Amino acid sequence: MADKDPFPGIDWFENAWKNSAEFFEKTSAMDKLGDVNRDMIDRMQNMAEETFTFMHRRMQADFDMAKRFSECRSPEDFAEVQAAFLRGMWEDYTKQAMSVGETVRDAAGAAWREAAETTGTVPPEGGKKK
């Protein structure tokens, strides 16, 4: 009964229904899409771990900053310490943002390529359409 159109009279849906039914009957395609999901979850988990490590490092730097401020003996010392702190903070947050962006880009790209190759919607990287 999988071939029966659940929406008679809607031609476009009939074709879409049949095409998707045929696609999802291919277990290898479903297995590959499952692999894509696992890969995406692994990448996001790694990103979360990196983010928590970053947050720990930044919080430690913030707490250390209070100690360094208390050791300043002049306004110049304070300005120097504060400028160094802000430079370090800017560099850390920039690196972290770039790392997160790269992780998301790589994960999305890998998922898109695998899904596209599995469904045959675009040629595999560096190759011709199957």
Steps between C-alpha positions, in 0.01 A plus 500: 500500500806728505427593139151632578481876480367634833389822327320404177468775242820679596744397228811666641447334835452160340844520341661636816338224704624225268851647477538537874359152562755353258782700658420402856474134408873511424649403835851599397379857450338500843816355654708774343263769622521345848879524475466866406291562812752319721785700350313826555425411863866407560618829353253701706601312816866583432405863445314507833804353679728759338258775601497389864881482501509851354253630760708349781818660366331841461348488848842417644648799313221723638573391857873545449432850372359610834820386670716682244298819544555485876875486441506822294683790669423780256238600243751414229541148640123462507461623140776266382351198675152583376618546140684166508191332642272649233741400220514145632124486538447631145742241359342215699143583398602551137675162488205332669246655264707392200535149640124468554433637152743253343349209693147589392611561140685168483213306660236653276716453191570136579132432568392676182756319284410159642127559466537637148720211389265247662193643331682560172402866491851629427819337382743376766789731574735508202290253301213466262141431588441129555 
